[in-house]
Amino acid sequence: MKKYNIYDLLETISKRTAMYTGQNNFRSISSFIGGYSYAMEELGIKDIAYPPFSDFNDWVKIKLGFKSSVPGWSNLILCSAMGLDTDTPSFDWEELESKATEVAQKKATKLFFELIDEFKTKNA
């Protein structure tokens, strides 16, 4: 069985994001990772990364102080970068992306790579 390590890919992407994802914003990174992970699974190629990237979602929830990880790590990071209060009853996760400015996208990108480094270091 072939193997890969998602963290090796993320290290590469962090250096020239737009070259790999098409744009230099957080949403393109999130979409790229989702597509890449799906393709590897479909091809039967095993991710040997440790800690498992699948644990990142719940870790981000705890690290950033969210009550739920259901919205997914990318939405939690973007929301945090935008400084939004998700505890309000009227908070609409579906509107999050449309409210994200270019500045928020860049802040989320920086935060994502910082969180990945911390996640790998503290959980290795």
Backbone as XML, in Angstrom:
<?xml version="1.0"?>
<chain id="A" units="angstrom">
  <residue number="1" name="MET">
    <atom name="N" x="0.835" y="-1.182" z="0.000"/>
    <atom name="CA" x="0.000" y="0.000" z="0.000"/>
    <atom name="C" x="0.880" y="1.246" z="0.000"/>
  </residue>
  <residue number="2" name="LYS">
    <atom name="N" x="0.555" y="2.196" z="-0.858"/>
    <atom name="CA" x="1.277" y="3.463" z="-0.893"/>
    <atom name="C" x="0.891" y="4.301" z="0.312"/>
  </residue>
  <residue number="3" name="LYS">
    <atom name="N" x="1.798" y="5.209" z="0.700"/>
    <atom name="CA" x="1.579" y="6.036" z="1.873"/>
    <atom name="C" x="1.949" y="7.483" z="1.576"/>
  </residue>
  <residue number="4" name="TYR">
    <atom name="N" x="1.364" y="8.391" z="2.372"/>
    <atom name="CA" x="1.718" y="9.802" z="2.298"/>
    <atom name="C" x="1.588" y="10.406" z="3.687"/>
  </residue>
  <residue number="5" name="ASN">
    <atom name="N" x="2.112" y="11.608" z="3.862"/>
    <atom name="CA" x="2.025" y="12.332" z="5.117"/>
    <atom name="C" x="1.474" y="13.719" z="4.818"/>
  </residue>
  <residue number="6" name="ILE">
    <atom name="N" x="0.275" y="14.008" z="5.298"/>
    <atom name="CA" x="-0.398" y="15.283" z="5.018"/>
    <atom name="C" x="0.440" y="16.477" z="5.483"/>
  </residue>
  <residue number="7" name="TYR">
    <atom name="N" x="1.225" y="16.307" z="6.537"/>
    <atom name="CA" x="2.024" y="17.422" z="7.043"/>
    <atom name="C" x="3.148" y="17.809" z="6.095"/>
  </residue>
  <residue number="8" name="ASP">
    <atom name="N" x="3.672" y="16.842" z="5.365"/>
    <atom name="CA" x="4.668" y="17.165" z="4.335"/>
    <atom name="C" x="4.037" y="18.049" z="3.271"/>
  </residue>
  <residue number="9" name="LEU">
    <atom name="N" x="2.826" y="17.705" z="2.862"/>
    <atom name="CA" x="2.108" y="18.500" z="1.870"/>
    <atom name="C" x="1.829" y="19.900" z="2.408"/>
  </residue>
  <residue number="10" name="LEU">
    <atom name="N" x="1.372" y="20.006" z="3.640"/>
    <atom name="CA" x="1.051" y="21.311" z="4.223"/>
    <atom name="C" x="2.290" y="22.189" z="4.328"/>
  </residue>
  <residue number="11" name="GLU">
    <atom name="N" x="3.424" y="21.599" z="4.630"/>
    <atom name="CA" x="4.678" y="22.348" z="4.680"/>
    <atom name="C" x="4.990" y="22.934" z="3.301"/>
  </residue>
  <residue number="12" name="THR">
    <atom name="N" x="4.808" y="22.141" z="2.270"/>
    <atom name="CA" x="5.043" y="22.593" z="0.907"/>
    <atom name="C" x="4.067" y="23.707" z="0.530"/>
  </residue>
  <residue number="13" name="ILE">
    <atom name="N" x="2.800" y="23.510" z="0.823"/>
    <atom name="CA" x="1.778" y="24.511" z="0.502"/>
    <atom name="C" x="2.039" y="25.833" z="1.219"/>
  </residue>
  <residue number="14" name="SER">
    <atom name="N" x="2.515" y="25.772" z="2.441"/>
    <atom name="CA" x="2.725" y="26.992" z="3.227"/>
    <atom name="C" x="3.728" y="27.941" z="2.574"/>
  </residue>
  <residue number="15" name="LYS">
    <atom name="N" x="4.621" y="27.400" z="1.785"/>
    <atom name="CA" x="5.663" y="28.218" z="1.161"/>
    <atom name="C" x="5.188" y="28.928" z="-0.103"/>
  </residue>
  <residue number="16" name="ARG">
    <atom name="N" x="4.292" y="28.301" z="-0.858"/>
    <atom name="CA" x="3.784" y="28.893" z="-2.109"/>
    <atom name="C" x="2.327" y="28.489" z="-2.288"/>
  </residue>
  <residue number="17" name="THR">
    <atom name="N" x="1.492" y="29.023" z="-1.438"/>
    <atom name="CA" x="0.093" y="28.612" z="-1.359"/>
    <atom name="C" x="-0.637" y="28.718" z="-2.694"/>
  </residue>
  <residue number="18" name="ALA">
    <atom name="N" x="-0.575" y="29.850" z="-3.338"/>
    <atom name="CA" x="-1.333" y="30.051" z="-4.574"/>
    <atom name="C" x="-0.905" y="29.101" z="-5.686"/>
  </residue>
  <residue number="19" name="MET">
    <atom name="N" x="0.346" y="28.709" z="-5.700"/>
    <atom name="CA" x="0.822" y="27.792" z="-6.731"/>
    <atom name="C" x="0.115" y="26.432" z="-6.621"/>
  </residue>
  <residue number="20" name="TYR">
    <atom name="N" x="-0.173" y="26.019" z="-5.408"/>
    <atom name="CA" x="-0.796" y="24.710" z="-5.197"/>
    <atom name="C" x="-2.319" y="24.761" z="-5.139"/>
  </residue>
  <residue number="21" name="THR">
    <atom name="N" x="-2.861" y="25.852" z="-4.608"/>
    <atom name="CA" x="-4.307" y="25.905" z="-4.379"/>
    <atom name="C" x="-5.050" y="26.793" z="-5.360"/>
  </residue>
  <residue number="22" name="GLY">
    <atom name="N" x="-4.326" y="27.531" z="-6.179"/>
    <atom name="CA" x="-4.961" y="28.393" z="-7.165"/>
    <atom name="C" x="-5.145" y="29.821" z="-6.697"/>
  </residue>
  <residue number="23" name="GLN">
    <atom name="N" x="-5.261" y="30.017" z="-5.390"/>
    <atom name="CA" x="-5.407" y="31.360" z="-4.827"/>
    <atom name="C" x="-4.688" y="31.403" z="-3.491"/>
  </residue>
  <residue number="24" name="ASN">
    <atom name="N" x="-4.335" y="32.593" z="-3.081"/>
    <atom name="CA" x="-3.657" y="32.738" z="-1.799"/>
    <atom name="C" x="-4.666" y="33.154" z="-0.731"/>
  </residue>
  <residue number="25" name="ASN">
    <atom name="N" x="-5.616" y="32.261" z="-0.453"/>
    <atom name="CA" x="-6.572" y="32.527" z="0.619"/>
    <atom name="C" x="-6.891" y="31.239" z="1.362"/>
  </residue>
  <residue number="26" name="PHE">
    <atom name="N" x="-7.489" y="31.417" z="2.514"/>
    <atom name="CA" x="-7.739" y="30.288" z="3.397"/>
    <atom name="C" x="-8.730" y="29.286" z="2.812"/>
  </residue>
  <residue number="27" name="ARG">
    <atom name="N" x="-9.770" y="29.765" z="2.189"/>
    <atom name="CA" x="-10.793" y="28.866" z="1.638"/>
    <atom name="C" x="-10.190" y="27.953" z="0.578"/>
  </residue>
  <residue number="28" name="SER">
    <atom name="N" x="-9.275" y="28.461" z="-0.219"/>
    <atom name="CA" x="-8.657" y="27.608" z="-1.245"/>
    <atom name="C" x="-7.781" y="26.531" z="-0.601"/>
  </residue>
  <residue number="29" name="ILE">
    <atom name="N" x="-7.134" y="26.858" z="0.503"/>
    <atom name="CA" x="-6.342" y="25.859" z="1.230"/>
    <atom name="C" x="-7.255" y="24.760" z="1.756"/>
  </residue>
  <residue number="30" name="SER">
    <atom name="N" x="-8.343" y="25.165" z="2.395"/>
    <atom name="CA" x="-9.300" y="24.210" z="2.952"/>
    <atom name="C" x="-9.865" y="23.296" z="1.867"/>
  </residue>
  <residue number="31" name="SER">
    <atom name="N" x="-10.238" y="23.877" z="0.749"/>
    <atom name="CA" x="-10.785" y="23.088" z="-0.361"/>
    <atom name="C" x="-9.745" y="22.131" z="-0.930"/>
  </residue>
  <residue number="32" name="PHE">
    <atom name="N" x="-8.522" y="22.616" z="-1.075"/>
    <atom name="CA" x="-7.441" y="21.776" z="-1.589"/>
    <atom name="C" x="-7.213" y="20.573" z="-0.685"/>
  </residue>
  <residue number="33" name="ILE">
    <atom name="N" x="-7.145" y="20.805" z="0.623"/>
    <atom name="CA" x="-6.907" y="19.717" z="1.572"/>
    <atom name="C" x="-8.045" y="18.703" z="1.521"/>
  </residue>
  <residue number="34" name="GLY">
    <atom name="N" x="-9.273" y="19.195" z="1.451"/>
    <atom name="CA" x="-10.418" y="18.294" z="1.354"/>
    <atom name="C" x="-10.358" y="17.431" z="0.104"/>
  </residue>
  <residue number="35" name="GLY">
    <atom name="N" x="-10.058" y="18.030" z="-1.022"/>
    <atom name="CA" x="-9.960" y="17.292" z="-2.275"/>
    <atom name="C" x="-8.801" y="16.323" z="-2.290"/>
  </residue>
  <residue number="36" name="TYR">
    <atom name="N" x="-7.678" y="16.760" z="-1.786"/>
    <atom name="CA" x="-6.489" y="15.911" z="-1.729"/>
    <atom name="C" x="-6.750" y="14.690" z="-0.846"/>
  </residue>
  <residue number="37" name="SER">
    <atom name="N" x="-7.321" y="14.934" z="0.333"/>
    <atom name="CA" x="-7.605" y="13.830" z="1.257"/>
    <atom name="C" x="-8.597" y="12.843" z="0.647"/>
  </residue>
  <residue number="38" name="TYR">
    <atom name="N" x="-9.593" y="13.366" z="-0.016"/>
    <atom name="CA" x="-10.581" y="12.502" z="-0.664"/>
    <atom name="C" x="-9.918" y="11.647" z="-1.748"/>
  </residue>
  <residue number="39" name="ALA">
    <atom name="N" x="-9.090" y="12.270" z="-2.561"/>
    <atom name="CA" x="-8.428" y="11.547" z="-3.644"/>
    <atom name="C" x="-7.521" y="10.445" z="-3.103"/>
  </residue>
  <residue number="40" name="MET">
    <atom name="N" x="-6.775" y="10.745" z="-2.072"/>
    <atom name="CA" x="-5.883" y="9.740" z="-1.488"/>
    <atom name="C" x="-6.684" y="8.556" z="-0.941"/>
  </residue>
  <residue number="41" name="GLU">
    <atom name="N" x="-7.799" y="8.853" z="-0.303"/>
    <atom name="CA" x="-8.647" y="7.783" z="0.231"/>
    <atom name="C" x="-9.232" y="6.934" z="-0.902"/>
  </residue>
  <residue number="42" name="GLU">
    <atom name="N" x="-9.698" y="7.582" z="-1.933"/>
    <atom name="CA" x="-10.273" y="6.858" z="-3.078"/>
    <atom name="C" x="-9.245" y="5.964" z="-3.760"/>
  </residue>
  <residue number="43" name="LEU">
    <atom name="N" x="-7.997" y="6.406" z="-3.769"/>
    <atom name="CA" x="-6.927" y="5.627" z="-4.396"/>
    <atom name="C" x="-6.328" y="4.583" z="-3.456"/>
  </residue>
  <residue number="44" name="GLY">
    <atom name="N" x="-6.809" y="4.567" z="-2.213"/>
    <atom name="CA" x="-6.306" y="3.602" z="-1.239"/>
    <atom name="C" x="-4.915" y="3.922" z="-0.722"/>
  </residue>
  <residue number="45" name="ILE">
    <atom name="N" x="-4.560" y="5.196" z="-0.750"/>
    <atom name="CA" x="-3.254" y="5.618" z="-0.268"/>
    <atom name="C" x="-3.421" y="6.096" z="1.172"/>
  </residue>
  <residue number="46" name="LYS">
    <atom name="N" x="-2.673" y="5.503" z="2.062"/>
    <atom name="CA" x="-2.838" y="5.728" z="3.495"/>
    <atom name="C" x="-2.025" y="6.932" z="3.982"/>
  </residue>
  <residue number="47" name="ASP">
    <atom name="N" x="-2.688" y="7.786" z="4.772"/>
    <atom name="CA" x="-2.004" y="8.906" z="5.419"/>
    <atom name="C" x="-1.329" y="8.379" z="6.684"/>
  </residue>
  <residue number="48" name="ILE">
    <atom name="N" x="-0.014" y="8.466" z="6.735"/>
    <atom name="CA" x="0.735" y="7.958" z="7.883"/>
    <atom name="C" x="1.100" y="9.071" z="8.864"/>
  </residue>
  <residue number="49" name="ALA">
    <atom name="N" x="0.512" y="10.237" z="8.702"/>
    <atom name="CA" x="0.827" y="11.382" z="9.547"/>
    <atom name="C" x="0.506" y="11.088" z="11.008"/>
  </residue>
  <residue number="50" name="TYR">
    <atom name="N" x="1.395" y="11.566" z="11.890"/>
    <atom name="CA" x="1.117" y="11.483" z="13.314"/>
    <atom name="C" x="1.443" y="12.832" z="13.927"/>
  </residue>
  <residue number="51" name="PRO">
    <atom name="N" x="0.526" y="13.394" z="14.676"/>
    <atom name="CA" x="-0.783" y="12.852" z="15.032"/>
    <atom name="C" x="-1.705" y="12.826" z="13.818"/>
  </residue>
  <residue number="52" name="PRO">
    <atom name="N" x="-2.710" y="11.979" z="13.837"/>
    <atom name="CA" x="-3.624" y="11.903" z="12.686"/>
    <atom name="C" x="-4.294" y="13.247" z="12.430"/>
  </residue>
  <residue number="53" name="PHE">
    <atom name="N" x="-4.290" y="13.659" z="11.171"/>
    <atom name="CA" x="-4.921" y="14.928" z="10.809"/>
    <atom name="C" x="-6.406" y="14.928" z="11.182"/>
  </residue>
  <residue number="54" name="SER">
    <atom name="N" x="-7.023" y="13.761" z="11.221"/>
    <atom name="CA" x="-8.443" y="13.673" z="11.583"/>
    <atom name="C" x="-8.692" y="14.158" z="13.009"/>
  </residue>
  <residue number="55" name="ASP">
    <atom name="N" x="-7.680" y="14.185" z="13.854"/>
    <atom name="CA" x="-7.822" y="14.691" z="15.226"/>
    <atom name="C" x="-7.757" y="16.219" z="15.298"/>
  </residue>
  <residue number="56" name="PHE">
    <atom name="N" x="-7.327" y="16.840" z="14.213"/>
    <atom name="CA" x="-7.149" y="18.299" z="14.182"/>
    <atom name="C" x="-8.465" y="19.033" z="14.432"/>
  </residue>
  <residue number="57" name="ASN">
    <atom name="N" x="-9.562" y="18.532" z="13.901"/>
    <atom name="CA" x="-10.860" y="19.197" z="14.027"/>
    <atom name="C" x="-11.248" y="19.414" z="15.495"/>
  </residue>
  <residue number="58" name="ASP">
    <atom name="N" x="-11.223" y="18.356" z="16.285"/>
    <atom name="CA" x="-11.588" y="18.486" z="17.701"/>
    <atom name="C" x="-10.552" y="19.292" z="18.477"/>
  </residue>
  <residue number="59" name="TRP">
    <atom name="N" x="-9.301" y="19.165" z="18.108"/>
    <atom name="CA" x="-8.248" y="19.934" z="18.764"/>
    <atom name="C" x="-8.453" y="21.434" z="18.542"/>
  </residue>
  <residue number="60" name="VAL">
    <atom name="N" x="-8.801" y="21.820" z="17.316"/>
    <atom name="CA" x="-9.059" y="23.228" z="17.000"/>
    <atom name="C" x="-10.234" y="23.746" z="17.828"/>
  </residue>
  <residue number="61" name="LYS">
    <atom name="N" x="-11.275" y="22.947" z="17.948"/>
    <atom name="CA" x="-12.434" y="23.333" z="18.761"/>
    <atom name="C" x="-11.998" y="23.701" z="20.168"/>
  </residue>
  <residue number="62" name="ILE">
    <atom name="N" x="-11.214" y="22.853" z="20.780"/>
    <atom name="CA" x="-10.761" y="23.079" z="22.153"/>
    <atom name="C" x="-9.797" y="24.270" z="22.213"/>
  </residue>
  <residue number="63" name="LYS">
    <atom name="N" x="-8.840" y="24.286" z="21.315"/>
    <atom name="CA" x="-7.812" y="25.334" z="21.304"/>
    <atom name="C" x="-8.419" y="26.723" z="21.142"/>
  </residue>
  <residue number="64" name="LEU">
    <atom name="N" x="-9.410" y="26.839" z="20.261"/>
    <atom name="CA" x="-9.997" y="28.149" z="19.982"/>
    <atom name="C" x="-11.220" y="28.455" z="20.846"/>
  </residue>
  <residue number="65" name="GLY">
    <atom name="N" x="-11.610" y="27.491" z="21.696"/>
    <atom name="CA" x="-12.686" y="27.741" z="22.651"/>
    <atom name="C" x="-14.095" y="27.656" z="22.112"/>
  </residue>
  <residue number="66" name="PHE">
    <atom name="N" x="-14.301" y="26.833" z="21.103"/>
    <atom name="CA" x="-15.642" y="26.652" z="20.564"/>
    <atom name="C" x="-16.358" y="25.522" z="21.304"/>
  </residue>
  <residue number="67" name="LYS">
    <atom name="N" x="-17.668" y="25.554" z="21.301"/>
    <atom name="CA" x="-18.466" y="24.537" z="21.984"/>
    <atom name="C" x="-18.643" y="23.279" z="21.147"/>
  </residue>
  <residue number="68" name="SER">
    <atom name="N" x="-18.534" y="23.417" z="19.835"/>
    <atom name="CA" x="-18.768" y="22.290" z="18.938"/>
    <atom name="C" x="-17.743" y="22.291" z="17.815"/>
  </residue>
  <residue number="69" name="SER">
    <atom name="N" x="-17.417" y="21.097" z="17.340"/>
    <atom name="CA" x="-16.517" y="20.988" z="16.192"/>
    <atom name="C" x="-17.285" y="20.672" z="14.912"/>
  </residue>
  <residue number="70" name="VAL">
    <atom name="N" x="-18.606" y="20.630" z="15.011"/>
    <atom name="CA" x="-19.446" y="20.275" z="13.859"/>
    <atom name="C" x="-19.215" y="21.184" z="12.646"/>
  </residue>
  <residue number="71" name="PRO">
    <atom name="N" x="-19.025" y="22.498" z="12.823"/>
    <atom name="CA" x="-18.803" y="23.337" z="11.636"/>
    <atom name="C" x="-17.523" y="23.012" z="10.875"/>
  </residue>
  <residue number="72" name="GLY">
    <atom name="N" x="-16.604" y="22.291" z="11.494"/>
    <atom name="CA" x="-15.349" y="21.909" z="10.834"/>
    <atom name="C" x="-14.224" y="22.871" z="11.149"/>
  </residue>
  <residue number="73" name="TRP">
    <atom name="N" x="-13.016" y="22.335" z="11.111"/>
    <atom name="CA" x="-11.843" y="23.122" z="11.478"/>
    <atom name="C" x="-11.697" y="24.380" z="10.646"/>
  </residue>
  <residue number="74" name="SER">
    <atom name="N" x="-12.014" y="24.316" z="9.363"/>
    <atom name="CA" x="-11.817" y="25.503" z="8.521"/>
    <atom name="C" x="-12.775" y="26.629" z="8.908"/>
  </residue>
  <residue number="75" name="ASN">
    <atom name="N" x="-14.023" y="26.297" z="9.199"/>
    <atom name="CA" x="-14.973" y="27.330" z="9.627"/>
    <atom name="C" x="-14.604" y="27.881" z="11.002"/>
  </residue>
  <residue number="76" name="LEU">
    <atom name="N" x="-14.138" y="27.029" z="11.892"/>
    <atom name="CA" x="-13.751" y="27.487" z="13.226"/>
    <atom name="C" x="-12.567" y="28.443" z="13.150"/>
  </residue>
  <residue number="77" name="ILE">
    <atom name="N" x="-11.596" y="28.121" z="12.323"/>
    <atom name="CA" x="-10.421" y="28.981" z="12.159"/>
    <atom name="C" x="-10.815" y="30.300" z="11.509"/>
  </residue>
  <residue number="78" name="LEU">
    <atom name="N" x="-11.614" y="30.246" z="10.466"/>
    <atom name="CA" x="-12.045" y="31.466" z="9.793"/>
    <atom name="C" x="-12.850" y="32.352" z="10.736"/>
  </residue>
  <residue number="79" name="CYS">
    <atom name="N" x="-13.748" y="31.753" z="11.480"/>
    <atom name="CA" x="-14.566" y="32.484" z="12.442"/>
    <atom name="C" x="-13.684" y="33.151" z="13.497"/>
  </residue>
  <residue number="80" name="SER">
    <atom name="N" x="-12.706" y="32.421" z="13.982"/>
    <atom name="CA" x="-11.792" y="32.969" z="14.975"/>
    <atom name="C" x="-10.987" y="34.128" z="14.394"/>
  </residue>
  <residue number="81" name="ALA">
    <atom name="N" x="-10.517" y="33.971" z="13.175"/>
    <atom name="CA" x="-9.746" y="35.034" z="12.515"/>
    <atom name="C" x="-10.587" y="36.293" z="12.319"/>
  </residue>
  <residue number="82" name="MET">
    <atom name="N" x="-11.885" y="36.109" z="12.149"/>
    <atom name="CA" x="-12.789" y="37.237" z="11.954"/>
    <atom name="C" x="-13.266" y="37.829" z="13.279"/>
  </residue>
  <residue number="83" name="GLY">
    <atom name="N" x="-12.979" y="37.138" z="14.386"/>
    <atom name="CA" x="-13.372" y="37.633" z="15.695"/>
    <atom name="C" x="-14.870" y="37.614" z="15.938"/>
  </residue>
  <residue number="84" name="LEU">
    <atom name="N" x="-15.563" y="36.654" z="15.352"/>
    <atom name="CA" x="-17.019" y="36.593" z="15.476"/>
    <atom name="C" x="-17.455" y="35.812" z="16.709"/>
  </residue>
  <residue number="85" name="ASP">
    <atom name="N" x="-18.580" y="36.202" z="17.266"/>
    <atom name="CA" x="-19.171" y="35.523" z="18.416"/>
    <atom name="C" x="-20.192" y="34.519" z="17.901"/>
  </residue>
  <residue number="86" name="THR">
    <atom name="N" x="-19.869" y="33.251" z="18.025"/>
    <atom name="CA" x="-20.759" y="32.192" z="17.516"/>
    <atom name="C" x="-21.802" y="31.763" z="18.531"/>
  </residue>
  <residue number="87" name="ASP">
    <atom name="N" x="-21.758" y="32.327" z="19.723"/>
    <atom name="CA" x="-22.697" y="31.931" z="20.765"/>
    <atom name="C" x="-24.064" y="32.594" z="20.632"/>
  </residue>
  <residue number="88" name="THR">
    <atom name="N" x="-24.177" y="33.545" z="19.721"/>
    <atom name="CA" x="-25.469" y="34.188" z="19.542"/>
    <atom name="C" x="-26.419" y="33.230" z="18.819"/>
  </residue>
  <residue number="89" name="PRO">
    <atom name="N" x="-27.689" y="33.200" z="19.230"/>
    <atom name="CA" x="-28.648" y="32.273" z="18.602"/>
    <atom name="C" x="-28.828" y="32.504" z="17.104"/>
  </residue>
  <residue number="90" name="SER">
    <atom name="N" x="-28.568" y="33.711" z="16.650"/>
    <atom name="CA" x="-28.791" y="34.018" z="15.237"/>
    <atom name="C" x="-27.557" y="33.801" z="14.367"/>
  </residue>
  <residue number="91" name="PHE">
    <atom name="N" x="-26.467" y="33.247" z="14.931"/>
    <atom name="CA" x="-25.253" y="33.055" z="14.140"/>
    <atom name="C" x="-25.521" y="32.070" z="13.010"/>
  </residue>
  <residue number="92" name="ASP">
    <atom name="N" x="-25.138" y="32.455" z="11.803"/>
    <atom name="CA" x="-25.395" y="31.643" z="10.614"/>
    <atom name="C" x="-24.069" y="31.207" z="9.990"/>
  </residue>
  <residue number="93" name="TRP">
    <atom name="N" x="-23.706" y="29.938" z="10.199"/>
    <atom name="CA" x="-22.445" y="29.417" z="9.659"/>
    <atom name="C" x="-22.419" y="29.458" z="8.143"/>
  </residue>
  <residue number="94" name="GLU">
    <atom name="N" x="-23.566" y="29.327" z="7.507"/>
    <atom name="CA" x="-23.613" y="29.329" z="6.041"/>
    <atom name="C" x="-23.250" y="30.687" z="5.454"/>
  </residue>
  <residue number="95" name="GLU">
    <atom name="N" x="-23.382" y="31.737" z="6.225"/>
    <atom name="CA" x="-23.053" y="33.089" z="5.767"/>
    <atom name="C" x="-21.597" y="33.466" z="6.026"/>
  </residue>
  <residue number="96" name="LEU">
    <atom name="N" x="-20.895" y="32.627" z="6.767"/>
    <atom name="CA" x="-19.537" y="32.953" z="7.196"/>
    <atom name="C" x="-18.623" y="33.299" z="6.024"/>
  </residue>
  <residue number="97" name="GLU">
    <atom name="N" x="-18.563" y="32.443" z="5.041"/>
    <atom name="CA" x="-17.646" y="32.633" z="3.910"/>
    <atom name="C" x="-17.915" y="33.951" z="3.175"/>
  </residue>
  <residue number="98" name="SER">
    <atom name="N" x="-19.169" y="34.286" z="2.988"/>
    <atom name="CA" x="-19.498" y="35.508" z="2.249"/>
    <atom name="C" x="-19.107" y="36.769" z="3.022"/>
  </residue>
  <residue number="99" name="LYS">
    <atom name="N" x="-18.923" y="36.649" z="4.322"/>
    <atom name="CA" x="-18.545" y="37.795" z="5.152"/>
    <atom name="C" x="-17.033" y="37.930" z="5.320"/>
  </residue>
  <residue number="100" name="ALA">
    <atom name="N" x="-16.290" y="36.949" z="4.865"/>
    <atom name="CA" x="-14.838" y="36.952" z="5.062"/>
    <atom name="C" x="-14.153" y="37.886" z="4.070"/>
  </residue>
  <residue number="101" name="THR">
    <atom name="N" x="-13.503" y="38.896" z="4.594"/>
    <atom name="CA" x="-12.752" y="39.836" z="3.766"/>
    <atom name="C" x="-11.404" y="39.218" z="3.380"/>
  </residue>
  <residue number="102" name="GLU">
    <atom name="N" x="-10.705" y="39.879" z="2.495"/>
    <atom name="CA" x="-9.368" y="39.418" z="2.104"/>
    <atom name="C" x="-8.435" y="39.426" z="3.315"/>
  </residue>
  <residue number="103" name="VAL">
    <atom name="N" x="-8.582" y="40.438" z="4.157"/>
    <atom name="CA" x="-7.763" y="40.524" z="5.371"/>
    <atom name="C" x="-8.060" y="39.337" z="6.285"/>
  </residue>
  <residue number="104" name="ALA">
    <atom name="N" x="-9.329" y="38.985" z="6.449"/>
    <atom name="CA" x="-9.719" y="37.847" z="7.288"/>
    <atom name="C" x="-9.188" y="36.542" z="6.704"/>
  </residue>
  <residue number="105" name="GLN">
    <atom name="N" x="-9.225" y="36.401" z="5.379"/>
    <atom name="CA" x="-8.699" y="35.202" z="4.726"/>
    <atom name="C" x="-7.201" y="35.054" z="4.992"/>
  </residue>
  <residue number="106" name="LYS">
    <atom name="N" x="-6.463" y="36.148" z="4.912"/>
    <atom name="CA" x="-5.018" y="36.102" z="5.170"/>
    <atom name="C" x="-4.740" y="35.794" z="6.631"/>
  </residue>
  <residue number="107" name="LYS">
    <atom name="N" x="-5.521" y="36.390" z="7.514"/>
    <atom name="CA" x="-5.355" y="36.126" z="8.949"/>
    <atom name="C" x="-5.652" y="34.655" z="9.257"/>
  </residue>
  <residue number="108" name="ALA">
    <atom name="N" x="-6.690" y="34.110" z="8.629"/>
    <atom name="CA" x="-7.046" y="32.698" z="8.833"/>
    <atom name="C" x="-5.958" y="31.782" z="8.285"/>
  </residue>
  <residue number="109" name="THR">
    <atom name="N" x="-5.372" y="32.137" z="7.163"/>
    <atom name="CA" x="-4.280" y="31.343" z="6.587"/>
    <atom name="C" x="-3.100" y="31.292" z="7.552"/>
  </residue>
  <residue number="110" name="LYS">
    <atom name="N" x="-2.713" y="32.440" z="8.062"/>
    <atom name="CA" x="-1.609" y="32.506" z="9.024"/>
    <atom name="C" x="-1.942" y="31.687" z="10.271"/>
  </residue>
  <residue number="111" name="LEU">
    <atom name="N" x="-3.153" y="31.846" z="10.788"/>
    <atom name="CA" x="-3.581" y="31.112" z="11.969"/>
    <atom name="C" x="-3.576" y="29.602" z="11.713"/>
  </residue>
  <residue number="112" name="PHE">
    <atom name="N" x="-4.048" y="29.188" z="10.551"/>
    <atom name="CA" x="-4.070" y="27.760" z="10.208"/>
    <atom name="C" x="-2.678" y="27.145" z="10.287"/>
  </residue>
  <residue number="113" name="PHE">
    <atom name="N" x="-1.701" y="27.766" z="9.650"/>
    <atom name="CA" x="-0.358" y="27.195" z="9.646"/>
    <atom name="C" x="0.267" y="27.226" z="11.046"/>
  </residue>
  <residue number="114" name="GLU">
    <atom name="N" x="-0.046" y="28.240" z="11.834"/>
    <atom name="CA" x="0.419" y="28.279" z="13.230"/>
    <atom name="C" x="-0.208" y="27.131" z="14.034"/>
  </residue>
  <residue number="115" name="LEU">
    <atom name="N" x="-1.511" y="26.926" z="13.845"/>
    <atom name="CA" x="-2.203" y="25.861" z="14.566"/>
    <atom name="C" x="-1.704" y="24.479" z="14.158"/>
  </residue>
  <residue number="116" name="ILE">
    <atom name="N" x="-1.457" y="24.281" z="12.876"/>
    <atom name="CA" x="-0.922" y="22.994" z="12.407"/>
    <atom name="C" x="0.418" y="22.717" z="13.075"/>
  </residue>
  <residue number="117" name="ASP">
    <atom name="N" x="1.294" y="23.721" z="13.120"/>
    <atom name="CA" x="2.602" y="23.531" z="13.751"/>
    <atom name="C" x="2.439" y="23.184" z="15.230"/>
  </residue>
  <residue number="118" name="GLU">
    <atom name="N" x="1.573" y="23.901" z="15.920"/>
    <atom name="CA" x="1.349" y="23.632" z="17.344"/>
    <atom name="C" x="0.733" y="22.254" z="17.556"/>
  </residue>
  <residue number="119" name="PHE">
    <atom name="N" x="-0.230" y="21.903" z="16.734"/>
    <atom name="CA" x="-0.890" y="20.592" z="16.832"/>
    <atom name="C" x="0.119" y="19.460" z="16.670"/>
  </residue>
  <residue number="120" name="LYS">
    <atom name="N" x="0.974" y="19.564" z="15.667"/>
    <atom name="CA" x="1.988" y="18.524" z="15.444"/>
    <atom name="C" x="2.975" y="18.450" z="16.615"/>
  </residue>
  <residue number="121" name="THR">
    <atom name="N" x="3.420" y="19.594" z="17.079"/>
    <atom name="CA" x="4.409" y="19.644" z="18.143"/>
    <atom name="C" x="3.871" y="19.108" z="19.459"/>
  </residue>
  <residue number="122" name="LYS">
    <atom name="N" x="2.681" y="19.528" z="19.844"/>
    <atom name="CA" x="2.138" y="19.148" z="21.146"/>
    <atom name="C" x="1.575" y="17.740" z="21.172"/>
  </residue>
  <residue number="123" name="ASN">
    <atom name="N" x="1.299" y="17.166" z="20.023"/>
    <atom name="CA" x="0.674" y="15.848" z="19.986"/>
    <atom name="C" x="1.565" y="14.766" z="19.405"/>
  </residue>
  <residue number="124" name="ALA">
    <atom name="N" x="2.807" y="15.098" z="19.129"/>
    <atom name="CA" x="3.727" y="14.116" z="18.535"/>
    <atom name="C" x="4.197" y="13.099" z="19.542"/>
  </residue>
</chain>
